[in-house]
């Protein structure tokens, strides 16, 4: 799609434009709360599990909800030009090495997914290296530009990345996924993520920049300066989500934004992970208003920008364990808790069924 075609040709379908997002089923949610009140327990005694179970009933559109049959974790991998300028504790070549580790089943997310009954897919959106054809079918480019001095990618690449994320969501949902988790892998990716969060929430860099992979004070100062300079460029286009992605993000984050918005359009619940995924979620909500109604926050990262993003999204994390790995790991830890919420609403006996006296 060329710049000349985009604004004037009605036959050109822009994949960054979304149809109105449906909302979770209110009647199913109401029925779920009524069922909660009839179960053999004091009302409210299961705490937030009750709220989570009614949310899943609303997403599934019926009560009681059914257990997840195919929860799926998709890791979006991409490199970032800013990583070569002292903002990360690890060298950029780790990204492609970790893609191989995911494929070999040796990463933390592989272990956590198996424990939670989920499966893992990794997609190369913008890795600065060669990856197997099985993961690179949606590759948009290699790495991204150095966002403190240049755009992350072109406008057309940003549109292509959003389209890739939408296509990946469709592939997973069409294959039977009934719950999705987006994960991230990319050395330096907390820098563009922080830029997006701070720009969209008008937060000063010093309040948003964290330690990422475990950087020291000198690297933190370099990272804060990079975020500051990137924000100066990003705030000019902050009201245009695609231009903001092109200026300040990277193809991997843009693809995550498309993935999250498309999942909502397809009425599929999502557990968000940490700061990188949540930065994409902020943009996804701008692309497709109301998409956040289909998302839960799996955990709270130690990255300051993550808490800022969660406040803007009005999402309360399920767990807070001091994690900061990425990969979808925090969301994977939260998945069994969500499954427990479903099980209690679906399988617990009512007072009448059990012959137990209600108050």
N, C-alpha and C positions, 0 to 999 in steps of 0.2 A: 504494500500500500504506500503510495507516494503522498507527499504533503499536498500535491495538487488535487489528488483524488479525494482526500479525506473529507473536506468540509462540504463539497458541492454535489457529489455523486450519491444519490439515495440508494443506488444498487449495491454500494460498498457497505458490508456489515462490519461495524467496528467491534471487535471482541472485547474492548474495554468498556463497552456500554452494556449495562445489565437491565433486564426486565425487572419490574417490581418484585421485591422479595416477599414470598408468603410468610405468614407468621405461624408459629406452632399452634396446634389445635386447642382453642380455649375450652371447648366442651370436654375434651379428653383430660385436660388439666383439672377442670372442676370435678370430674368423676373421680380422678385420682385422689384429690383432697378428701372427697366424701368417703372413699374407700379407706384412706388413712385413718379417718375418724372412727371407722368400724372395726379396726384390727385389734387383736388382743394385746393391747399395751395402752398406757396412758397417752393421751394426745400430746404430741410434741416430744415424747421421751426418746425418740431416735434422732432428735436434733436435725442437723442439716441433711441427713439421709432422706428424710421425708420430702424436703424441698427438691432434692436431686431426683428422687423417683417420680415426682409429679412433672418435673421438666422433661424427663425422658418420655413419659406417657404422652405429653403434649407434642413432642417431636415425632413420636411414632404414630400419633393420631388415634390411639385407643388405650383403654384401661381394662385390665392391668397391662403394663408393658411386658414385652417378651425379652428374654436374655439376648445379648449380642451374639450373633452368629458368625460375623466376620469383621471384627475390629481391625483396622488397617492403619499402619504407620507409614507415612511417606516422608522421606528425608530429602530436602532440596539442597543440593550441593552447588557451591559456587565460590569463586575466588574474588578478592577485592584488591584493587590497586593500592589502596591506602595501607594494606598489610605490609608493604615493603618499606614503610617509613616509620618503624619503631613503635607501632601501637599495639603489638601483640607479643606475647611471650614465646610464640612458636613461629617457625618459618612457614612461608606460604605453601611449600611443597607438601606439608602435612595434609592438606585437603584431599589431594588425589590419593595419598596413601591411606587415608581413612575411608575413602570410598571403597577401596579394595578390602579393608578390614570389615566394613559393613557386609560386603558380599560374602566374605569368608565366615561371617557369624561371630567375629571376635570382639565386637564393640559392646559397650555398656547397654546400648539400646537393644541389641540382639538378646541379651540376657533378660532385660526387663520386659521386653515384648513377649518372650516365651513364658515368663512367669505370669504375665497378665492375659495370656491366651490370644495375643495379637500376632500379626505377621508384619514384616518390614519390607519396604521397597525403597530403594535409593534412586534418585534421578539426578543426572548431571545437567544442570541448567547453564552453568557458566564456569566450570572448572578449568583452570589454566593448565590443562594437560589432557592426555588421551585416556579415555575410559572405555570399557567394553560397550559394544553396540547395544547390549541389553539395558544400559542405563542412560545412554546418550541420545536417544531418539528425539528428545525434545530440547536438545542443546541450542541455545540462542547465540552464544558467543563465548570467547575465552576471557575470563576475569572481567573486571570492570575498571573504569577510569578512576584516577585518584580524585576522590570527590571534594577535597578541599581546594583543588585548583582547576578541575575539569568535570564535565558531566560523567556520570557512571556509564551511560550508554546513550544511543540515539533514541528519539521519540519512537521510531518504528520498531526498534529492538525492545523498548518497554512494552509496546502493544503486543509484540510477538511473545514476550515473556508472560504477560497476563493471559494471552490465549493458550500458551502451553500449560499454565496452571489450571485453567478451566478444562482443558482436554484431559489432563491427568485426573482431575476429580471425576469427570464423566467416566473415564476408563474404570476407575475403582468402584464407583457406585453401580455402573452397569455390570460389573463382575460380582456384585453382591455385597459390597462393603456397607454395613449398616451403622458404623461409627468410624470417624476419621480422626487421625492425629497428624498434624504437620510438624516435622522436625527440621532442623537446620544443620548444615555442616559447611563451614568456610572460615578459614583463618582470617581474622580481622573483621568478621561480620557484625560484631557488636558496635563497631564504630558507625557504619551507616544506619544501623538500627537505632542507635542513640540519637543520631541526627534527625531521623524521621520523627521519633517520639518527641524530642525537645522542640522541633520546629512546629509540629502540629499542636502541641500543648503550650507553646510559648514559655518554655522552661529554660532557664539559664544553663549553659553547658556545665558549669561547675557543680550544679545540683543533679545533673543527669548522668554524668560519666562515671562508670564503675571500673572495676579491675579486670573485667573480661576473663582471660585465661590465667590471670594471676600476675599481672604486670607490676613492676616496682614504681616508685614515686616518679622517677624520670620519665618512664614510659607513660605514666598517667598524665603528666604535664603535656607530653607530645600529643597524646590522644585528645586531651581537652582542647588544645589549640587546633587540632584537625577538625574536631566537632564544631568549634566556634566558626572556623573559616568556611566549613561546608554549610553551616546554617545560614551564613550570610548569603550564600548562593541559593539555598533552598527556600528561604522565606519569600523570595520573589515569586515563586511558582506554587506556594503552599496550597492555594485554593484549587489547583488543578492536579488531581491525584496522579494522572499518568505523567505529566511533566515533572512532578515531584519525584516519582520513581526514577525517571530518566536522569534527573539531575543529581539526586542524593542517595539512591538506594543501590541497586544491582539487579541483574536479571533473576537471580535466585529469590530475592525478596519480592520482586514484582510477580514472579510465578506463584509464590506463596499467597500473595494478595488475591490473585485470580482463583487459586484453588479454594481459599476460604470463602470467597463470595459465591463461587459456583456451588460449593457444598450446600450453602444456605438456600440458593435458588432451587437445588434438587432436594430440599427438605431432609438433609442428612446432618445429624448432630456432630459437632467437632469439639475435641478437647484441645485447647491451646496449650502450648508449652511456654517457653521463657521469653526473654526480651526480643529476640530476633523475630520469632513468630508473632508476638504481640505487636511489634512495629508494623508488620505486614497486615495485621488485623485492623489497625487504625486506618490504614489506607484502604483496605477492603470495605470498611464501613463507609468511607467516603465514596467509593465506587458504587456500592450497593447498599443504600440506607436500609437499616433494619436487619442486616445480615447477622449482627451480633446476638440477636435473639436465639440463634442456633448454636452458640458457642458457650462452653464453660472454660474457666481458667483452671488448668490442672494444678499449677503450683505457683508459688511466688519465688522468683529468682533473687539472688543477692544483688543483682544489678539495680541501681537506683531507678533507671529508666523503666524497668519493668513495672514497679509499683506505680509509677506515673501513668504508664499506659493502661494498667488495670483500672485505675481511678477514672480515666477518661472513658473507658469501655463499660464502666459500672459492673465489673465482674469481680467476684470474691473468690480467691483461690481455694481449691479443695485441700491442699497440703502446703506446708511451709517448713521445708527441711533444710534450708540453707544451700540448696542445689544451684549450680550455675554451669552445667555441662552443655546444655543444648541437646541436639539429636532427637528431641521428643521425649527425653528421659523423665522429666517431671510429670508430663502428661501420662506417660506409661505407668508411673507409680500411682497416679490418681485413678487409673482405669479400674482396678479391682474394687475400689471404694464405690465407684459409680455402679459397677455390677452388683455390689452388695445392696445398694439402694434399690435397684430393680428387683432383686430377689426378695427383699422383705415386702415390697408392695405386691408382688405377684403371687407369693407363695404362703405368706402368713395367713393363718385362719382368722376369720372374723369372730366376734363374740358369739354371734348366733351359731356359726358353724361349729365352734368348739364347745358350746354349752357353758360358756363362762359368763358370769354376771358382769354387766356393764355398770358403771356408776350411774 
